[in-house]
């Protein structure tokens, strides 16, 4: 008779769902009885897609996935295993949403260099060409390894040191605001861009590292989607009806597999017993399990571990998260806006507005099928949320701020026909300086105390949706 192992998964976001699916699909002598505890009335966490009556798709959270790297492949493999390959909407390297990206500086848009010719000459707001700065870095640093290999520095400091203050202000800063809504002056370079740091440590030059670094070969376990993405040079993808399609299919198939998904069930406390089991105290009572996969934000997990493991709780609580206000806007016309993915706003320009995504340009397939329309998403707050937040502010306050941003930065004078505010509180963990050693301490503590617990989610080893899927797979495989 096959052995059975009970596994609790605390948190029903994409990490928890992916871990459950990995366990449910595993073929081994051990069978798994999986229970997911989710405190809200829905699964999926920050993945929140809304389809309007006219067929427009609005995303309150992640809206696309990059297929690159091991994490990108893990996400594509999951889509394939779920049978959603025909729902994929892909964008290749030639699409204007990939080649055209902008920053908003000095009250106007500036297209970032994307091809060789545009890299050869200075383009505003840069006083030097991008190629000059890259070659200068190679000439000055090639073969010179950093003297303090174990030290950490901010993303801003790294780009300022290697390239220039302009590169730090107009590339590194807005890029961090776009990817993590974070402050480049506080984020850890080693935690946020480990591959670039590896180029410096291994080759002494970012350019040399990029040229000499070998691509990861496609594995035998990769699905046909991975091969298709490589062949067709995909740069990002989404799903028909939005990214929540992924969540809905996971929920459906997990339920069919017998996974017990308990919505509106909050884990209030977690205790590790002397017999090696873990006790979950939830709003449904006490239940014990052989293992627990924690897919909560680190700070939330720290709160439920505080009584039995205060040292671990204290370390977990040091990983902070920030709040982002996402405002989706629909205009009832095909607005001839700038063609591109969107634009980012450096913090020295307008701290509160992180950027504007031109949703209809990137994925016009998600526009209304019945009438002309244009979709934008305005991202606000992040590490600067305190600068835009007002006590007792209504939804209209944030919505009007977003409408004004589209009007002032893109020249759209129309009033939107549909608006939607998603206030994503504490949604993105911040990998500040010292994040990697802190995470090592957390994982070492769990190993040292032989706790039957795995940690997944965006708080530790990657904030992207694809990172979360890959890390959930790895955690499930280790049980």
PLY file of the C-alpha trace (Angstrom):
ply
format ascii 1.0
element vertex 479
property float x
property float y
property float z
element edge 478
property int vertex1
property int vertex2
end_header
0.00 0.00 0.00
1.35 3.44 -0.95
2.46 5.70 1.87
0.43 8.86 2.38
1.71 12.23 3.50
-0.44 15.15 4.60
0.67 18.59 3.42
-0.81 21.93 4.40
-0.33 24.90 2.10
-0.93 28.23 3.80
-1.79 30.83 1.20
-3.76 30.31 -2.00
-1.91 32.68 -4.31
-0.06 31.48 -7.40
2.77 29.98 -5.28
0.42 27.92 -3.14
-1.63 26.76 -6.11
1.45 25.83 -8.15
2.94 23.86 -5.24
-0.33 21.99 -4.76
-0.53 21.18 -8.47
3.05 19.89 -8.46
2.28 17.57 -5.55
-1.02 16.43 -7.05
0.70 15.55 -10.35
3.64 13.75 -8.83
3.93 10.04 -9.60
5.83 8.38 -6.76
5.30 5.69 -4.11
4.08 8.45 -1.79
0.64 9.96 -2.23
-0.13 13.42 -0.90
-3.22 14.65 0.88
-3.09 18.39 0.30
-5.08 21.12 2.06
-4.86 24.78 1.06
-5.75 27.46 3.60
-6.75 30.76 1.99
-7.96 33.63 4.19
-9.94 35.44 1.47
-12.95 34.39 -0.60
-10.91 33.67 -3.75
-7.65 32.04 -4.81
-4.96 33.68 -6.91
-3.62 36.40 -4.64
-2.50 39.45 -6.61
-3.56 37.95 -9.95
-6.85 39.75 -10.52
-8.41 39.96 -13.99
-11.73 41.62 -14.76
-13.61 41.26 -18.06
-16.03 44.12 -18.70
-19.41 43.71 -20.37
-17.85 44.99 -23.63
-15.05 42.40 -23.42
-12.16 44.60 -22.26
-9.75 42.80 -19.94
-8.44 44.77 -16.98
-5.55 43.53 -14.85
-5.21 44.61 -11.24
-1.97 42.67 -10.80
0.48 40.84 -13.08
-0.50 41.25 -16.72
2.20 39.36 -18.63
5.03 36.88 -18.15
8.50 36.78 -19.68
9.43 33.33 -21.06
13.17 33.78 -20.45
15.27 31.71 -18.08
14.43 28.75 -15.89
11.55 30.60 -14.27
10.04 31.52 -17.62
10.21 27.89 -18.68
8.56 26.73 -15.47
5.61 29.04 -16.16
5.26 27.78 -19.74
5.47 24.17 -18.57
2.64 24.84 -16.10
0.47 26.41 -18.80
1.07 23.35 -20.99
0.29 20.87 -18.20
-2.97 22.71 -17.56
-3.90 22.46 -21.25
-3.98 26.24 -21.73
-1.53 26.42 -24.62
-4.26 27.52 -27.03
-5.13 30.41 -24.74
-1.68 32.00 -24.93
-1.30 35.42 -26.54
2.40 35.92 -27.27
4.43 38.98 -28.24
7.67 38.43 -30.16
10.85 40.47 -30.32
9.73 42.50 -33.35
6.55 43.80 -31.72
6.45 47.52 -30.98
5.52 46.76 -27.36
8.94 45.14 -27.03
11.07 47.51 -29.11
9.43 50.76 -27.98
9.82 51.62 -24.32
9.85 55.12 -22.92
10.68 57.22 -19.91
8.96 60.47 -19.02
11.53 63.16 -18.23
11.33 66.97 -18.32
7.63 66.83 -19.21
7.99 64.72 -22.32
8.50 61.13 -23.48
11.92 59.83 -24.46
12.28 56.54 -26.33
14.94 54.31 -24.83
17.58 52.90 -27.19
16.54 49.49 -28.51
18.70 48.83 -31.57
22.34 49.19 -32.50
21.91 52.46 -34.38
20.04 54.12 -31.52
22.80 53.04 -29.14
25.52 54.73 -31.19
24.44 58.33 -30.66
23.35 60.35 -27.61
19.58 60.30 -27.17
17.88 62.67 -24.75
17.91 62.71 -21.77
21.36 61.08 -21.96
24.36 63.28 -22.74
26.42 60.29 -23.92
25.41 57.39 -26.14
24.50 54.13 -24.46
27.23 52.40 -26.46
29.79 54.89 -25.16
28.81 54.14 -21.56
28.88 50.37 -22.14
32.27 50.43 -23.91
33.66 52.79 -21.28
32.65 50.29 -18.61
34.37 47.50 -20.55
37.54 49.55 -21.13
37.85 50.70 -17.54
36.89 47.49 -15.74
37.50 44.48 -17.98
39.50 41.86 -16.09
39.27 43.84 -12.85
37.31 41.84 -10.31
35.51 43.65 -7.46
37.64 43.78 -4.33
34.74 43.24 -1.92
32.96 40.23 -3.40
30.78 39.62 -0.36
29.65 43.23 -0.02
26.25 44.45 -1.15
25.29 47.76 -2.67
22.14 49.37 -3.98
21.04 49.10 -7.60
21.50 52.85 -7.92
25.06 52.74 -6.54
26.02 49.90 -8.87
24.87 51.66 -12.04
26.32 54.95 -10.90
29.67 53.30 -10.15
29.84 51.21 -13.32
28.32 53.65 -15.81
27.16 57.13 -14.78
24.71 59.08 -12.65
22.57 59.54 -15.76
22.36 55.78 -16.23
21.37 55.40 -12.59
18.75 58.19 -12.75
17.18 57.42 -16.12
17.58 53.65 -16.49
18.15 51.87 -13.17
15.76 54.04 -11.15
12.71 53.82 -13.45
13.37 50.15 -14.19
13.21 49.32 -10.48
10.03 51.39 -10.18
8.51 49.42 -13.06
9.52 45.92 -11.94
9.16 46.13 -8.16
7.75 49.61 -7.49
10.88 50.02 -5.41
13.56 52.60 -4.72
16.80 51.83 -6.60
18.71 53.59 -3.80
17.52 50.97 -1.29
17.17 47.79 -3.36
19.99 45.24 -3.29
21.81 44.78 -6.59
22.78 41.22 -5.68
19.22 40.26 -4.83
17.48 42.05 -7.70
19.96 41.52 -10.54
22.20 38.61 -9.55
23.16 37.78 -13.15
24.56 41.27 -13.77
26.56 41.10 -10.53
27.86 37.70 -11.64
29.08 39.28 -14.88
31.11 41.77 -12.87
32.48 39.14 -10.49
33.33 36.60 -13.19
34.42 38.78 -16.10
35.05 42.22 -14.61
32.83 43.72 -17.31
29.07 43.75 -17.83
29.49 43.74 -21.62
31.98 40.86 -21.57
29.71 38.87 -19.29
26.67 39.41 -21.51
28.62 38.37 -24.61
30.37 35.35 -23.08
27.55 34.05 -20.90
26.14 30.79 -22.24
22.42 30.34 -22.78
20.70 27.70 -20.68
20.07 24.67 -22.92
16.50 23.47 -23.30
15.90 20.48 -21.06
14.29 17.17 -21.96
11.52 17.93 -19.47
10.58 21.19 -21.19
7.26 21.13 -23.02
6.62 22.05 -26.69
5.62 25.57 -25.60
9.19 26.25 -24.48
10.51 25.23 -27.89
7.85 27.34 -29.61
8.69 30.38 -27.50
12.38 30.04 -28.36
11.73 29.46 -32.07
9.30 32.37 -32.40
11.37 34.63 -30.10
8.63 35.38 -27.62
9.38 38.23 -25.23
6.20 38.15 -23.16
2.83 36.45 -23.09
-0.56 36.58 -21.44
-3.74 34.51 -21.62
-7.14 35.05 -23.17
-9.41 36.71 -20.59
-6.33 37.70 -18.60
-3.86 36.06 -16.22
-6.63 34.92 -13.89
-7.37 32.25 -16.51
-4.31 30.49 -15.08
-5.69 30.68 -11.54
-9.15 29.48 -12.55
-7.78 26.44 -14.37
-5.49 25.57 -11.45
-8.42 25.82 -9.05
-10.57 23.64 -11.30
-7.96 20.90 -11.77
-6.86 20.90 -8.12
-10.46 20.39 -7.04
-10.73 17.46 -9.49
-7.53 15.98 -8.01
-9.05 16.00 -4.55
-7.07 18.91 -3.11
-9.03 20.42 -0.23
-9.14 24.18 -0.88
-10.50 26.01 2.16
-11.42 29.59 1.27
-12.24 32.17 3.96
-10.04 30.12 6.29
-7.26 32.06 7.97
-4.27 30.35 9.56
-4.08 32.05 12.96
-1.19 30.12 14.47
1.27 27.41 13.53
2.94 25.08 16.03
5.59 22.44 15.49
5.04 19.31 17.59
7.55 16.97 19.20
6.50 14.08 16.94
7.65 16.01 13.86
4.23 17.17 12.76
2.91 20.70 12.42
-0.35 21.92 13.94
-2.41 24.51 12.04
-4.81 26.56 14.12
-7.25 28.11 11.67
-10.72 29.58 11.81
-11.94 26.01 11.14
-10.16 24.58 14.21
-7.00 22.52 14.80
-5.50 20.20 12.17
-2.11 18.47 12.11
0.02 17.73 9.04
3.29 16.05 8.14
4.55 19.14 6.34
3.55 22.74 5.67
4.33 24.90 2.65
4.04 28.55 3.63
3.04 30.78 0.74
2.28 33.87 2.81
4.15 37.16 2.70
7.13 36.88 5.08
5.75 39.45 7.52
2.41 37.62 7.79
4.18 34.33 8.40
6.31 35.95 11.07
3.17 36.98 12.94
1.79 33.43 13.18
5.17 32.00 14.26
5.91 34.63 16.89
4.92 32.65 19.99
6.93 29.48 19.30
9.79 30.84 17.18
10.30 34.54 17.99
13.81 34.63 16.47
12.54 33.33 13.14
9.52 35.61 13.37
11.78 38.63 13.87
13.84 37.79 10.78
10.75 37.23 8.63
9.29 40.54 9.76
12.30 42.40 8.37
11.19 41.69 4.79
8.94 44.66 4.06
6.38 45.00 1.27
5.00 48.09 -0.43
1.54 49.18 -1.62
0.70 49.94 -5.25
-2.44 51.63 -6.52
-3.36 50.34 -9.99
-5.92 52.34 -11.94
-7.30 50.81 -15.16
-8.78 53.30 -17.62
-10.86 52.58 -20.73
-11.52 55.26 -23.34
-14.29 54.73 -25.90
-12.10 55.57 -28.89
-9.09 54.13 -30.66
-6.70 56.78 -29.33
-3.62 57.27 -31.53
-1.33 57.11 -28.55
2.38 56.33 -28.57
3.12 52.82 -29.83
4.97 50.84 -27.20
4.69 48.86 -24.01
4.37 51.97 -21.90
6.51 54.50 -20.11
8.15 54.75 -16.71
8.68 57.88 -14.68
11.99 58.36 -12.81
11.60 59.22 -9.14
13.37 62.56 -9.65
10.58 63.54 -12.05
7.35 62.52 -10.27
7.73 60.10 -7.37
4.06 59.19 -6.98
3.39 58.11 -10.59
5.49 55.02 -11.32
4.46 54.67 -14.94
1.69 54.09 -17.45
1.18 50.84 -19.37
-0.31 51.06 -22.88
-2.39 47.90 -22.52
-4.07 48.17 -25.91
-0.73 48.36 -27.70
0.81 45.31 -26.03
-2.25 43.08 -26.15
-4.95 44.51 -28.44
-6.58 41.04 -28.36
-7.83 41.94 -24.87
-9.69 45.04 -26.07
-13.44 45.10 -26.64
-14.62 43.05 -29.61
-17.79 45.12 -30.07
-16.54 48.72 -30.22
-13.39 50.82 -30.46
-11.64 51.33 -27.15
-8.22 52.03 -25.66
-6.92 50.68 -22.34
-4.28 52.19 -20.06
-3.07 51.19 -16.62
-1.55 53.77 -14.29
0.73 52.50 -11.54
1.12 54.71 -8.47
2.74 54.69 -5.05
5.07 51.81 -4.34
8.00 52.94 -2.19
6.54 56.46 -2.53
2.98 55.57 -1.50
3.15 57.83 1.54
3.68 60.79 -0.81
0.40 60.26 -2.66
-1.72 58.86 0.15
-4.06 61.11 2.09
-5.94 60.24 5.24
-9.56 59.34 4.42
-8.86 59.63 0.67
-11.65 58.20 -1.48
-11.25 56.02 -4.57
-12.02 59.09 -6.68
-8.90 60.79 -5.34
-6.61 58.09 -6.78
-8.65 57.71 -9.96
-8.45 61.44 -10.69
-4.71 61.35 -10.09
-4.44 58.59 -12.72
-6.67 60.42 -15.22
-4.55 63.55 -14.80
-1.38 61.54 -15.40
-2.71 60.18 -18.70
-3.88 63.67 -19.69
-0.63 65.43 -18.79
1.87 62.78 -19.88
0.11 61.40 -22.98
-2.09 64.31 -24.01
-5.34 62.33 -23.80
-8.05 64.95 -23.26
-11.02 62.57 -23.27
-12.67 61.37 -20.10
-12.49 57.61 -19.56
-15.73 55.64 -19.87
-14.62 52.96 -17.40
-12.32 53.24 -14.40
-11.21 50.61 -11.92
-9.01 51.07 -8.87
-7.13 48.12 -7.36
-5.43 49.08 -4.11
-2.82 46.34 -3.75
-1.69 46.72 -0.16
1.69 45.24 0.77
1.79 43.46 -2.58
5.48 43.53 -3.58
8.28 42.49 -1.19
11.31 44.77 -1.28
14.73 43.12 -1.63
16.67 45.83 0.14
20.42 45.79 0.85
21.21 42.72 2.95
18.27 40.69 1.63
20.29 37.65 0.55
22.06 37.06 3.90
18.74 37.61 5.68
17.07 34.93 3.54
20.00 32.58 4.18
19.55 33.08 7.92
15.85 32.28 7.63
16.41 29.07 5.66
19.33 28.05 7.92
17.11 28.48 10.98
14.46 26.18 9.50
17.09 23.54 8.64
18.86 23.82 12.00
15.61 23.26 13.90
14.45 20.53 11.49
11.12 22.25 10.98
8.81 20.43 8.53
8.23 23.68 6.67
8.97 25.04 3.20
8.86 28.71 2.26
7.61 29.85 -1.14
6.24 33.07 -2.54
7.64 36.41 -3.62
9.29 37.31 -0.30
12.49 35.30 -0.76
13.94 34.34 -4.14
12.15 36.27 -6.89
9.12 38.54 -7.04
7.93 37.64 -10.54
5.01 35.36 -11.25
7.30 32.92 -13.09
9.78 32.97 -10.18
6.98 32.06 -7.81
5.96 29.09 -9.97
9.50 27.74 -10.25
10.23 28.10 -6.54
6.92 26.42 -5.70
7.89 23.49 -7.93
11.29 23.19 -6.28
9.77 23.26 -2.79
7.21 20.59 -3.67
9.91 18.38 -5.18
11.94 18.50 -1.96
9.13 17.09 0.22
0 1
1 2
2 3
3 4
4 5
5 6
6 7
7 8
8 9
9 10
10 11
11 12
12 13
13 14
14 15
15 16
16 17
17 18
18 19
19 20
20 21
21 22
22 23
23 24
24 25
25 26
26 27
27 28
28 29
29 30
30 31
31 32
32 33
33 34
34 35
35 36
36 37
37 38
38 39
39 40
40 41
41 42
42 43
43 44
44 45
45 46
46 47
47 48
48 49
49 50
50 51
51 52
52 53
53 54
54 55
55 56
56 57
57 58
58 59
59 60
60 61
61 62
62 63
63 64
64 65
65 66
66 67
67 68
68 69
69 70
70 71
71 72
72 73
73 74
74 75
75 76
76 77
77 78
78 79
79 80
80 81
81 82
82 83
83 84
84 85
85 86
86 87
87 88
88 89
89 90
90 91
91 92
92 93
93 94
94 95
95 96
96 97
97 98
98 99
99 100
100 101
101 102
102 103
103 104
104 105
105 106
106 107
107 108
108 109
109 110
110 111
111 112
112 113
113 114
114 115
115 116
116 117
117 118
118 119
119 120
120 121
121 122
122 123
123 124
124 125
125 126
126 127
127 128
128 129
129 130
130 131
131 132
132 133
133 134
134 135
135 136
136 137
137 138
138 139
139 140
140 141
141 142
142 143
143 144
144 145
145 146
146 147
147 148
148 149
149 150
150 151
151 152
152 153
153 154
154 155
155 156
156 157
157 158
158 159
159 160
160 161
161 162
162 163
163 164
164 165
165 166
166 167
167 168
168 169
169 170
170 171
171 172
172 173
173 174
174 175
175 176
176 177
177 178
178 179
179 180
180 181
181 182
182 183
183 184
184 185
185 186
186 187
187 188
188 189
189 190
190 191
191 192
192 193
193 194
194 195
195 196
196 197
197 198
198 199
199 200
200 201
201 202
202 203
203 204
204 205
205 206
206 207
207 208
208 209
209 210
210 211
211 212
212 213
213 214
214 215
215 216
216 217
217 218
218 219
219 220
220 221
221 222
222 223
223 224
224 225
225 226
226 227
227 228
228 229
229 230
230 231
231 232
232 233
233 234
234 235
235 236
236 237
237 238
238 239
239 240
240 241
241 242
242 243
243 244
244 245
245 246
246 247
247 248
248 249
249 250
250 251
251 252
252 253
253 254
254 255
255 256
256 257
257 258
258 259
259 260
260 261
261 262
262 263
263 264
264 265
265 266
266 267
267 268
268 269
269 270
270 271
271 272
272 273
273 274
274 275
275 276
276 277
277 278
278 279
279 280
280 281
281 282
282 283
283 284
284 285
285 286
286 287
287 288
288 289
289 290
290 291
291 292
292 293
293 294
294 295
295 296
296 297
297 298
298 299
299 300
300 301
301 302
302 303
303 304
304 305
305 306
306 307
307 308
308 309
309 310
310 311
311 312
312 313
313 314
314 315
315 316
316 317
317 318
318 319
319 320
320 321
321 322
322 323
323 324
324 325
325 326
326 327
327 328
328 329
329 330
330 331
331 332
332 333
333 334
334 335
335 336
336 337
337 338
338 339
339 340
340 341
341 342
342 343
343 344
344 345
345 346
346 347
347 348
348 349
349 350
350 351
351 352
352 353
353 354
354 355
355 356
356 357
357 358
358 359
359 360
360 361
361 362
362 363
363 364
364 365
365 366
366 367
367 368
368 369
369 370
370 371
371 372
372 373
373 374
374 375
375 376
376 377
377 378
378 379
379 380
380 381
381 382
382 383
383 384
384 385
385 386
386 387
387 388
388 389
389 390
390 391
391 392
392 393
393 394
394 395
395 396
396 397
397 398
398 399
399 400
400 401
401 402
402 403
403 404
404 405
405 406
406 407
407 408
408 409
409 410
410 411
411 412
412 413
413 414
414 415
415 416
416 417
417 418
418 419
419 420
420 421
421 422
422 423
423 424
424 425
425 426
426 427
427 428
428 429
429 430
430 431
431 432
432 433
433 434
434 435
435 436
436 437
437 438
438 439
439 440
440 441
441 442
442 443
443 444
444 445
445 446
446 447
447 448
448 449
449 450
450 451
451 452
452 453
453 454
454 455
455 456
456 457
457 458
458 459
459 460
460 461
461 462
462 463
463 464
464 465
465 466
466 467
467 468
468 469
469 470
470 471
471 472
472 473
473 474
474 475
475 476
476 477
477 478
